[in-house]
Amino acid sequence: MGRGRAKAKQTKVARELKYSSHDTDFDALQRELSKNSSDKHEDDNRYEDPYDDGYDEYRR
């Protein structure tokens, strides 16, 4: 019991998202995406293995 109310709420939210028109701020989206892509490159170096000799993929 109780699942009906939660499902009805999810259905209501899904319909609002599907049928309502939202103004998209493409400039803010571009800023966010460019910020995240530069952060990603910095994170890649943080997880680099200092003991990797580059030959692991050739090991049999």
N, C-alpha and C positions, 0 to 999 in steps of 0.2 A: 504494500500500500504506500501511497505517497509518490509513486513514480509518475502518475498522471499530471500532477501539478508541475513537476520539474520538466516533463516533456512538453507541456503546453508553453512554458516559459521559453524553452529552447526554440520551439516552433515560432513563437512571436518574435524573438530576436532575429531568427533567420529570415523571416519575412520582411522585417524592418530593414535588414541589411540588403536584401535582394531588391526591394522595390523602392527604397528611398533614394533620392539623388543627393549625392554628397559632392561638394566642391573640393577638388583635389589641388593642393598646393604643390605644383611640380617643382618649384624652386626649393622648397623645404625638403622635398624628397631627394632632389639632386644633391643638396648639401649633406643629407644624412647618408646617402649611399657613398658619396665620395669620402666622407669621414670614416666610414666603416671599412672601405677598401684600403685606406692607408693604414688603419689600425691592424688590419689583417696581416699586412706585410711585416709589421713590427713583431707581431705574435709568432710568425713563422720562424724567425731567428731565435726566439726564446726557447723553442722546443727542439732545436737542432742538436743532434747527438755529437758531442765533442770527440767520441771514440770511433765514429763512422769513417772507415777508410774508403768507402765507395764501392767495394767489391762484394758486398753481401748478395746482390742480385745475381752474381755469377757463381756463387757457391753451389756445389752439387751435393 
